[in-house]
Amino acid sequence: MKQKKDITILSIETSCDDTGIAIIKAPLKPRGNFNVLSNIISSQIDVHAEYGGVYPMMAKREHQRNLVFVLEKALKQAKLLEREAKKINNDEETLREILSREDNLYKTLSSFFSKYKKPDIDAIAITNGPGLEPCLWVGVNFAKALSYSWNIPVISVNHIKAHIFINMLDDQKLTELKTKDFPALCLIVSGGHTQLFLMKGLGKYQVLGETRDDAAGECFDKTARILGLGYPGGPIISKEAEGAKNKFKIQLPRPMINTKDYDFSFSGLKTAVLYDYLKEKPRVKKDKEYVKEMAAQIQQSVIDVLVKKTANAAQNFKVKTLMVGGGVAANKELRRQIREKINKVMPKVKILIPPPKNCTDNGLMTAIAGYFRARQGKKEKWRDIEVKANLKLQ
């Protein structure tokens, strides 16, 4: 039997409030064509907007509703959805056991199996942590059900690694880091994470620093709520910050910006915004410029800390590459200012930042991380996959 040159991976991402499924076809050896066949995301922003943040059990419910729909859409886009299913390993009792926590999902998935053939998929990549535990379990159980019914292996993926590996994708081209590109510095900045990692090689990580309280994206969400701007806070604050004036002379702290370590703290910034807002509230009602100016100051305070800590680490560890990932990496001012600073202090450093659409959680980043694990032979049986909500980068 002729050995396959390519691997087709279906990936599933449900670590927070985005339901993502992607399909890629990639070479088993480093050289060859890399093809993104589909990348479908179903957002829950409208569901959580009125609460100003993500409620795990509500997010779990939405994942249960969305997964089969997103799967069909991803398979259709990849031209892998075929009707008139042939007999597959689809024992109802085992399926019900796998999806015992997901009764609604069991019903829709059973219906899906009755309509469609097993697609030409070689492996399923699934995010198993870190993230919100109820949300992770929906995706993991869904992956287990597909793995069992289609009789194909599963690859567990660390969500943080996925944010790192998406940096290597430029459109449909995967540019792999070589020996000369290490050590690499990775800044992961999102609603749940603000961390700096030193990457000494593929799969070799050292944690340099992380947030001691609120993550940067969490700070954006909380301060946006104080200002009555809605959810998610990052994009709204970024938009409000455009064209802001300096009428109110707002001054906010840059927490831990001058410490010698690489840790972060943003809860104090949130508190400073609250105190200033309460002090100025009578004037705020009469002057919309306050909100714009405050948004600009919040954004710049966060950026100043992220940029300085990252530049310090890049210089101290003499890195050859900088990679930035996570939802906050979509912020255009952060992207501009971190490039500007690194180009100034270390002009030879390669800077990799995904396009904004790939910064937020998505199945494609899970697929790429799964692809690198598959090349190392890291495939697992569905019964062995477990959720690890506090999974660390190793």
DRENTORVEX-183784 format. One record per residue (C-alpha): residue number from 1; residue in three letters; z, x, y. Coordinates in nm, 3 decimals. Layout:
% residues N
{NUM; "ALA"; {Z; X; Y}}
...
% end
This chain:
% residues 394
{1; "MET"; {0.000; 0.000; 0.000}}
{2; "LYS"; {-0.103; 0.135; 0.341}}
{3; "GLN"; {0.193; 0.216; 0.564}}
{4; "LYS"; {0.210; 0.024; 0.893}}
{5; "LYS"; {0.149; 0.221; 1.209}}
{6; "ASP"; {0.303; -0.040; 1.439}}
{7; "ILE"; {0.613; -0.257; 1.444}}
{8; "THR"; {0.634; -0.605; 1.594}}
{9; "ILE"; {0.978; -0.692; 1.728}}
{10; "LEU"; {1.109; -1.028; 1.845}}
{11; "SER"; {1.414; -0.989; 2.068}}
{12; "ILE"; {1.685; -1.231; 2.180}}
{13; "GLU"; {1.912; -1.198; 2.484}}
{14; "THR"; {2.202; -1.439; 2.552}}
{15; "SER"; {2.478; -1.215; 2.686}}
{16; "CYS"; {2.540; -1.426; 2.996}}
{17; "ASP"; {2.347; -1.714; 3.154}}
{18; "ASP"; {1.982; -1.620; 3.091}}
{19; "THR"; {1.812; -1.718; 2.766}}
{20; "GLY"; {1.553; -1.448; 2.699}}
{21; "ILE"; {1.309; -1.393; 2.413}}
{22; "ALA"; {1.039; -1.127; 2.411}}
{23; "ILE"; {0.791; -0.993; 2.156}}
{24; "ILE"; {0.650; -0.642; 2.157}}
{25; "LYS"; {0.412; -0.451; 1.933}}
{26; "ALA"; {0.470; -0.077; 1.942}}
{27; "PRO"; {0.384; 0.239; 1.746}}
{28; "LEU"; {0.630; 0.368; 1.487}}
{29; "LYS"; {0.553; 0.719; 1.613}}
{30; "PRO"; {0.588; 0.817; 1.981}}
{31; "ARG"; {0.214; 0.815; 2.052}}
{32; "GLY"; {0.016; 0.495; 2.047}}
{33; "ASN"; {-0.035; 0.171; 2.234}}
{34; "PHE"; {0.272; -0.022; 2.350}}
{35; "ASN"; {0.206; -0.392; 2.399}}
{36; "VAL"; {0.428; -0.658; 2.556}}
{37; "LEU"; {0.306; -0.974; 2.384}}
{38; "SER"; {0.547; -1.211; 2.559}}
{39; "ASN"; {0.862; -1.215; 2.771}}
{40; "ILE"; {1.010; -1.560; 2.835}}
{41; "ILE"; {1.328; -1.625; 3.034}}
{42; "SER"; {1.505; -1.956; 3.087}}
{43; "SER"; {1.747; -1.934; 3.379}}
{44; "GLN"; {2.067; -2.136; 3.415}}
{45; "ILE"; {2.112; -2.078; 3.789}}
{46; "ASP"; {2.088; -2.447; 3.875}}
{47; "VAL"; {2.352; -2.533; 3.613}}
{48; "HIS"; {2.613; -2.292; 3.749}}
{49; "ALA"; {2.522; -2.298; 4.121}}
{50; "GLU"; {2.767; -2.572; 4.220}}
{51; "TYR"; {3.055; -2.374; 4.065}}
{52; "GLY"; {2.967; -2.043; 4.227}}
{53; "GLY"; {2.975; -1.855; 3.897}}
{54; "VAL"; {2.906; -1.868; 3.525}}
{55; "TYR"; {3.123; -2.087; 3.302}}
{56; "PRO"; {3.097; -1.940; 2.949}}
{57; "MET"; {3.115; -2.268; 2.756}}
{58; "MET"; {2.856; -2.432; 2.981}}
{59; "ALA"; {2.633; -2.126; 2.940}}
{60; "LYS"; {2.678; -2.147; 2.562}}
{61; "ARG"; {2.568; -2.511; 2.565}}
{62; "GLU"; {2.257; -2.428; 2.765}}
{63; "HIS"; {2.164; -2.144; 2.528}}
{64; "GLN"; {2.188; -2.389; 2.238}}
{65; "ARG"; {1.950; -2.623; 2.421}}
{66; "ASN"; {1.704; -2.355; 2.528}}
{67; "LEU"; {1.666; -2.109; 2.240}}
{68; "VAL"; {1.417; -2.295; 2.019}}
{69; "PHE"; {1.210; -2.400; 2.322}}
{70; "VAL"; {1.199; -2.039; 2.447}}
{71; "LEU"; {1.117; -1.914; 2.095}}
{72; "GLU"; {0.820; -2.150; 2.066}}
{73; "LYS"; {0.696; -2.048; 2.409}}
{74; "ALA"; {0.729; -1.675; 2.332}}
{75; "LEU"; {0.551; -1.706; 1.996}}
{76; "LYS"; {0.274; -1.914; 2.152}}
{77; "GLN"; {0.220; -1.664; 2.432}}
{78; "ALA"; {0.208; -1.384; 2.174}}
{79; "LYS"; {-0.044; -1.586; 1.968}}
{80; "LEU"; {0.194; -1.585; 1.669}}
{81; "LEU"; {0.273; -1.958; 1.651}}
{82; "GLU"; {0.093; -2.128; 1.362}}
{83; "ARG"; {0.150; -2.479; 1.228}}
{84; "GLU"; {0.170; -2.596; 0.864}}
{85; "ALA"; {0.457; -2.385; 0.742}}
{86; "LYS"; {0.436; -2.228; 0.403}}
{87; "LYS"; {0.751; -2.218; 0.189}}
{88; "ILE"; {1.009; -1.981; 0.331}}
{89; "ASN"; {1.364; -1.881; 0.247}}
{90; "ASN"; {1.510; -2.189; 0.413}}
{91; "ASP"; {1.809; -2.312; 0.215}}
{92; "GLU"; {1.972; -2.587; 0.420}}
{93; "GLU"; {2.327; -2.512; 0.308}}
{94; "THR"; {2.308; -2.146; 0.411}}
{95; "LEU"; {2.141; -2.235; 0.741}}
{96; "ARG"; {2.415; -2.487; 0.815}}
{97; "GLU"; {2.676; -2.221; 0.736}}
{98; "ILE"; {2.513; -1.968; 0.970}}
{99; "LEU"; {2.491; -2.223; 1.251}}
{100; "SER"; {2.822; -2.395; 1.182}}
{101; "ARG"; {2.928; -2.333; 1.544}}
{102; "GLU"; {2.591; -2.446; 1.680}}
{103; "ASP"; {2.529; -2.795; 1.545}}
{104; "ASN"; {2.265; -2.891; 1.805}}
{105; "LEU"; {2.086; -2.562; 1.749}}
{106; "TYR"; {2.085; -2.622; 1.374}}
{107; "LYS"; {1.900; -2.952; 1.420}}
{108; "THR"; {1.631; -2.814; 1.652}}
{109; "LEU"; {1.581; -2.498; 1.446}}
{110; "SER"; {1.546; -2.696; 1.122}}
{111; "SER"; {1.276; -2.902; 1.292}}
{112; "PHE"; {1.105; -2.581; 1.407}}
{113; "PHE"; {1.102; -2.440; 1.052}}
{114; "SER"; {0.944; -2.761; 0.922}}
{115; "LYS"; {0.650; -2.727; 1.164}}
{116; "TYR"; {0.557; -2.359; 1.177}}
{117; "LYS"; {0.470; -2.067; 0.953}}
{118; "LYS"; {0.670; -1.751; 0.941}}
{119; "PRO"; {0.520; -1.535; 1.221}}
{120; "ASP"; {0.400; -1.180; 1.170}}
{121; "ILE"; {0.727; -1.023; 1.289}}
{122; "ASP"; {0.881; -0.707; 1.141}}
{123; "ALA"; {1.230; -0.716; 1.295}}
{124; "ILE"; {1.459; -0.914; 1.525}}
{125; "ALA"; {1.648; -0.731; 1.800}}
{126; "ILE"; {1.961; -0.911; 1.921}}
{127; "THR"; {2.212; -0.835; 2.195}}
{128; "ASN"; {2.557; -0.832; 2.031}}
{129; "GLY"; {2.759; -0.701; 2.328}}
{130; "PRO"; {2.894; -0.649; 2.582}}
{131; "GLY"; {2.890; -0.991; 2.743}}
{132; "LEU"; {3.043; -1.338; 2.736}}
{133; "GLU"; {3.160; -1.396; 2.379}}
{134; "PRO"; {3.057; -1.764; 2.342}}
{135; "CYS"; {2.710; -1.683; 2.476}}
{136; "LEU"; {2.668; -1.377; 2.254}}
{137; "TRP"; {2.760; -1.578; 1.944}}
{138; "VAL"; {2.485; -1.833; 2.008}}
{139; "GLY"; {2.221; -1.560; 2.019}}
{140; "VAL"; {2.363; -1.369; 1.723}}
{141; "ASN"; {2.384; -1.680; 1.504}}
{142; "PHE"; {2.032; -1.776; 1.606}}
{143; "ALA"; {1.908; -1.428; 1.511}}
{144; "LYS"; {2.092; -1.451; 1.178}}
{145; "ALA"; {1.927; -1.786; 1.102}}
{146; "LEU"; {1.581; -1.646; 1.178}}
{147; "SER"; {1.649; -1.329; 0.979}}
{148; "TYR"; {1.765; -1.530; 0.677}}
{149; "SER"; {1.481; -1.782; 0.688}}
{150; "TRP"; {1.206; -1.529; 0.754}}
{151; "ASN"; {1.359; -1.255; 0.538}}
{152; "ILE"; {1.327; -0.982; 0.799}}
{153; "PRO"; {1.590; -0.731; 0.921}}
{154; "VAL"; {1.800; -0.751; 1.237}}
{155; "ILE"; {1.866; -0.475; 1.490}}
{156; "SER"; {2.182; -0.505; 1.701}}
{157; "VAL"; {2.143; -0.388; 2.061}}
{158; "ASN"; {2.398; -0.275; 2.319}}
{159; "HIS"; {2.330; -0.467; 2.641}}
{160; "ILE"; {2.400; -0.163; 2.860}}
{161; "LYS"; {2.156; 0.052; 2.662}}
{162; "ALA"; {1.895; -0.220; 2.710}}
{163; "HIS"; {1.938; -0.193; 3.089}}
{164; "ILE"; {1.887; 0.182; 3.056}}
{165; "PHE"; {1.584; 0.175; 2.827}}
{166; "ILE"; {1.390; -0.081; 3.036}}
{167; "ASN"; {1.352; 0.203; 3.289}}
{168; "MET"; {1.099; 0.366; 3.056}}
{169; "LEU"; {0.855; 0.074; 3.077}}
{170; "ASP"; {0.589; 0.084; 3.347}}
{171; "ASP"; {0.377; -0.229; 3.313}}
{172; "GLN"; {0.242; -0.205; 2.954}}
{173; "LYS"; {0.303; 0.169; 2.926}}
{174; "LEU"; {0.618; 0.317; 2.774}}
{175; "THR"; {0.697; 0.659; 2.918}}
{176; "GLU"; {0.950; 0.833; 2.696}}
{177; "LEU"; {1.189; 1.090; 2.837}}
{178; "LYS"; {1.135; 1.443; 2.712}}
{179; "THR"; {1.378; 1.734; 2.679}}
{180; "LYS"; {1.290; 1.854; 3.028}}
{181; "ASP"; {1.399; 1.516; 3.173}}
{182; "PHE"; {1.763; 1.561; 3.066}}
{183; "PRO"; {2.038; 1.542; 3.167}}
{184; "ALA"; {1.974; 1.198; 3.313}}
{185; "LEU"; {2.208; 0.993; 3.528}}
{186; "CYS"; {2.225; 0.617; 3.470}}
{187; "LEU"; {2.364; 0.372; 3.725}}
{188; "ILE"; {2.412; 0.025; 3.578}}
{189; "VAL"; {2.501; -0.229; 3.844}}
{190; "SER"; {2.516; -0.603; 3.781}}
{191; "GLY"; {2.741; -0.908; 3.794}}
{192; "GLY"; {2.954; -0.781; 3.509}}
{193; "HIS"; {2.908; -0.403; 3.519}}
{194; "THR"; {2.916; -0.117; 3.767}}
{195; "GLN"; {2.905; 0.209; 3.573}}
{196; "LEU"; {2.773; 0.563; 3.590}}
{197; "PHE"; {2.666; 0.738; 3.269}}
{198; "LEU"; {2.545; 1.089; 3.202}}
{199; "MET"; {2.270; 1.082; 2.940}}
{200; "LYS"; {2.237; 1.423; 2.774}}
{201; "GLY"; {1.961; 1.306; 2.540}}
{202; "LEU"; {1.845; 0.988; 2.370}}
{203; "GLY"; {2.159; 0.829; 2.229}}
{204; "LYS"; {2.393; 1.086; 2.389}}
{205; "TYR"; {2.608; 0.926; 2.659}}
{206; "GLN"; {2.910; 1.026; 2.864}}
{207; "VAL"; {3.087; 0.770; 3.082}}
{208; "LEU"; {3.144; 0.922; 3.426}}
{209; "GLY"; {3.287; 0.625; 3.609}}
{210; "GLU"; {3.314; 0.247; 3.621}}
{211; "THR"; {3.460; -0.029; 3.833}}
{212; "ARG"; {3.836; -0.071; 3.828}}
{213; "ASP"; {3.814; -0.438; 3.921}}
{214; "ASP"; {3.517; -0.642; 4.048}}
{215; "ALA"; {3.163; -0.531; 3.968}}
{216; "ALA"; {2.919; -0.506; 4.259}}
{217; "GLY"; {2.731; -0.821; 4.159}}
{218; "GLU"; {3.060; -1.006; 4.117}}
{219; "CYS"; {3.156; -0.899; 4.470}}
{220; "PHE"; {2.828; -1.040; 4.603}}
{221; "ASP"; {2.892; -1.369; 4.423}}
{222; "LYS"; {3.249; -1.403; 4.552}}
{223; "THR"; {3.171; -1.309; 4.912}}
{224; "ALA"; {2.869; -1.540; 4.915}}
{225; "ARG"; {3.101; -1.821; 4.804}}
{226; "ILE"; {3.341; -1.739; 5.091}}
{227; "LEU"; {3.050; -1.766; 5.336}}
{228; "GLY"; {2.925; -2.089; 5.178}}
{229; "LEU"; {2.594; -1.936; 5.077}}
{230; "GLY"; {2.574; -2.047; 4.714}}
{231; "TYR"; {2.504; -1.875; 4.384}}
{232; "PRO"; {2.391; -1.619; 4.276}}
{233; "GLY"; {2.525; -1.424; 4.570}}
{234; "GLY"; {2.316; -1.105; 4.554}}
{235; "PRO"; {1.972; -1.249; 4.637}}
{236; "ILE"; {2.116; -1.486; 4.900}}
{237; "ILE"; {2.313; -1.212; 5.077}}
{238; "SER"; {2.004; -0.988; 5.071}}
{239; "LYS"; {1.796; -1.261; 5.233}}
{240; "GLU"; {2.060; -1.346; 5.495}}
{241; "ALA"; {2.098; -0.977; 5.583}}
{242; "GLU"; {1.740; -0.953; 5.705}}
{243; "GLY"; {1.719; -0.942; 6.083}}
{244; "ALA"; {2.097; -0.945; 6.132}}
{245; "LYS"; {2.228; -0.839; 6.473}}
{246; "ASN"; {2.552; -0.663; 6.565}}
{247; "LYS"; {2.701; -0.934; 6.782}}
{248; "PHE"; {3.037; -0.966; 6.607}}
{249; "LYS"; {3.093; -0.592; 6.552}}
{250; "ILE"; {3.211; -0.653; 6.194}}
{251; "GLN"; {3.362; -0.354; 6.019}}
{252; "LEU"; {3.420; -0.358; 5.644}}
{253; "PRO"; {3.578; -0.095; 5.418}}
{254; "ARG"; {3.383; 0.123; 5.174}}
{255; "PRO"; {3.636; 0.123; 4.886}}
{256; "MET"; {3.683; 0.457; 4.706}}
{257; "ILE"; {3.379; 0.608; 4.879}}
{258; "ASN"; {3.556; 0.939; 4.941}}
{259; "THR"; {3.743; 0.978; 4.612}}
{260; "LYS"; {3.647; 1.276; 4.397}}
{261; "ASP"; {3.587; 1.066; 4.086}}
{262; "TYR"; {3.296; 0.836; 4.003}}
{263; "ASP"; {3.490; 0.510; 3.976}}
{264; "PHE"; {3.428; 0.201; 4.187}}
{265; "SER"; {3.636; -0.082; 4.331}}
{266; "PHE"; {3.502; -0.387; 4.516}}
{267; "SER"; {3.791; -0.637; 4.514}}
{268; "GLY"; {3.926; -0.495; 4.842}}
{269; "LEU"; {3.589; -0.553; 5.007}}
{270; "LYS"; {3.598; -0.917; 4.900}}
{271; "THR"; {3.948; -0.953; 5.050}}
{272; "ALA"; {3.839; -0.794; 5.378}}
{273; "VAL"; {3.550; -1.042; 5.403}}
{274; "LEU"; {3.787; -1.334; 5.343}}
{275; "TYR"; {4.034; -1.223; 5.612}}
{276; "ASP"; {3.761; -1.166; 5.870}}
{277; "TYR"; {3.597; -1.499; 5.787}}
{278; "LEU"; {3.926; -1.690; 5.826}}
{279; "LYS"; {3.994; -1.512; 6.157}}
{280; "GLU"; {3.648; -1.591; 6.294}}
{281; "LYS"; {3.610; -1.938; 6.138}}
{282; "PRO"; {3.631; -2.135; 6.467}}
{283; "ARG"; {3.346; -1.925; 6.609}}
{284; "VAL"; {3.147; -1.923; 6.284}}
{285; "LYS"; {3.088; -2.298; 6.300}}
{286; "LYS"; {2.918; -2.253; 6.637}}
{287; "ASP"; {2.724; -1.934; 6.564}}
{288; "LYS"; {2.510; -1.882; 6.252}}
{289; "GLU"; {2.460; -1.516; 6.344}}
{290; "TYR"; {2.806; -1.441; 6.204}}
{291; "VAL"; {2.699; -1.520; 5.849}}
{292; "LYS"; {2.385; -1.308; 5.881}}
{293; "GLU"; {2.580; -1.016; 6.024}}
{294; "MET"; {2.853; -1.044; 5.761}}
{295; "ALA"; {2.592; -1.058; 5.482}}
{296; "ALA"; {2.432; -0.740; 5.617}}
{297; "GLN"; {2.769; -0.566; 5.633}}
{298; "ILE"; {2.864; -0.671; 5.279}}
{299; "GLN"; {2.532; -0.546; 5.145}}
{300; "GLN"; {2.555; -0.215; 5.328}}
{301; "SER"; {2.917; -0.156; 5.224}}
{302; "VAL"; {2.825; -0.196; 4.857}}
{303; "ILE"; {2.512; 0.017; 4.893}}
{304; "ASP"; {2.696; 0.297; 5.075}}
{305; "VAL"; {2.947; 0.331; 4.790}}
{306; "LEU"; {2.685; 0.311; 4.513}}
{307; "VAL"; {2.452; 0.560; 4.680}}
{308; "LYS"; {2.717; 0.818; 4.766}}
{309; "LYS"; {2.884; 0.813; 4.423}}
{310; "THR"; {2.546; 0.833; 4.250}}
{311; "ALA"; {2.423; 1.119; 4.471}}
{312; "ASN"; {2.747; 1.311; 4.416}}
{313; "ALA"; {2.716; 1.277; 4.039}}
{314; "ALA"; {2.348; 1.371; 4.046}}
{315; "GLN"; {2.426; 1.692; 4.235}}
{316; "ASN"; {2.740; 1.787; 4.044}}
{317; "PHE"; {2.576; 1.747; 3.703}}
{318; "LYS"; {2.238; 1.887; 3.815}}
{319; "VAL"; {2.049; 1.596; 3.664}}
{320; "LYS"; {1.673; 1.590; 3.617}}
{321; "THR"; {1.633; 1.210; 3.606}}
{322; "LEU"; {1.800; 0.912; 3.770}}
{323; "MET"; {1.775; 0.567; 3.611}}
{324; "VAL"; {1.905; 0.249; 3.776}}
{325; "GLY"; {1.942; -0.086; 3.597}}
{326; "GLY"; {2.110; -0.425; 3.613}}
{327; "GLY"; {2.058; -0.731; 3.828}}
{328; "VAL"; {2.180; -0.568; 4.151}}
{329; "ALA"; {1.910; -0.301; 4.106}}
{330; "ALA"; {1.664; -0.570; 4.219}}
{331; "ASN"; {1.811; -0.544; 4.571}}
{332; "LYS"; {1.534; -0.392; 4.782}}
{333; "GLU"; {1.770; -0.214; 5.022}}
{334; "LEU"; {1.959; -0.049; 4.737}}
{335; "ARG"; {1.629; 0.059; 4.582}}
{336; "ARG"; {1.504; 0.201; 4.912}}
{337; "GLN"; {1.824; 0.377; 5.014}}
{338; "ILE"; {1.902; 0.533; 4.676}}
{339; "ARG"; {1.548; 0.672; 4.656}}
{340; "GLU"; {1.575; 0.803; 5.011}}
{341; "LYS"; {1.910; 0.973; 4.946}}
{342; "ILE"; {1.816; 1.132; 4.612}}
{343; "ASN"; {1.479; 1.250; 4.745}}
{344; "LYS"; {1.665; 1.415; 5.033}}
{345; "VAL"; {1.938; 1.595; 4.838}}
{346; "MET"; {1.752; 1.653; 4.509}}
{347; "PRO"; {1.377; 1.617; 4.573}}
{348; "LYS"; {1.275; 1.725; 4.221}}
{349; "VAL"; {1.470; 1.452; 4.043}}
{350; "LYS"; {1.260; 1.189; 3.864}}
{351; "ILE"; {1.370; 0.842; 3.980}}
{352; "LEU"; {1.314; 0.547; 3.747}}
{353; "ILE"; {1.395; 0.193; 3.862}}
{354; "PRO"; {1.246; -0.111; 3.685}}
{355; "PRO"; {1.048; -0.368; 3.884}}
{356; "PRO"; {1.286; -0.638; 4.016}}
{357; "LYS"; {1.175; -0.890; 3.751}}
{358; "ASN"; {1.298; -0.653; 3.476}}
{359; "CYS"; {1.634; -0.574; 3.638}}
{360; "THR"; {1.798; -0.906; 3.556}}
{361; "ASP"; {1.881; -0.990; 3.193}}
{362; "ASN"; {1.572; -1.044; 2.980}}
{363; "GLY"; {1.453; -1.018; 2.622}}
{364; "LEU"; {1.210; -0.735; 2.697}}
{365; "MET"; {1.484; -0.483; 2.766}}
{366; "THR"; {1.650; -0.583; 2.437}}
{367; "ALA"; {1.317; -0.536; 2.258}}
{368; "ILE"; {1.270; -0.184; 2.393}}
{369; "ALA"; {1.623; -0.076; 2.302}}
{370; "GLY"; {1.571; -0.232; 1.959}}
{371; "TYR"; {1.243; -0.048; 1.923}}
{372; "PHE"; {1.409; 0.292; 1.968}}
{373; "ARG"; {1.675; 0.198; 1.712}}
{374; "ALA"; {1.405; 0.082; 1.469}}
{375; "ARG"; {1.230; 0.418; 1.496}}
{376; "GLN"; {1.557; 0.580; 1.390}}
{377; "GLY"; {1.578; 0.346; 1.091}}
{378; "LYS"; {1.864; 0.143; 1.241}}
{379; "LYS"; {1.791; -0.193; 1.077}}
{380; "GLU"; {2.070; -0.417; 0.949}}
{381; "LYS"; {2.127; -0.716; 0.724}}
{382; "TRP"; {2.198; -1.042; 0.902}}
{383; "ARG"; {2.541; -1.082; 0.742}}
{384; "ASP"; {2.654; -0.751; 0.895}}
{385; "ILE"; {2.587; -0.840; 1.260}}
{386; "GLU"; {2.899; -0.921; 1.461}}
{387; "VAL"; {2.961; -1.000; 1.826}}
{388; "LYS"; {3.145; -0.732; 2.025}}
{389; "ALA"; {3.212; -0.876; 2.369}}
{390; "ASN"; {3.365; -0.548; 2.494}}
{391; "LEU"; {3.118; -0.318; 2.321}}
{392; "LYS"; {3.123; 0.033; 2.468}}
{393; "LEU"; {2.832; 0.269; 2.515}}
{394; "GLN"; {2.840; 0.538; 2.248}}
% end
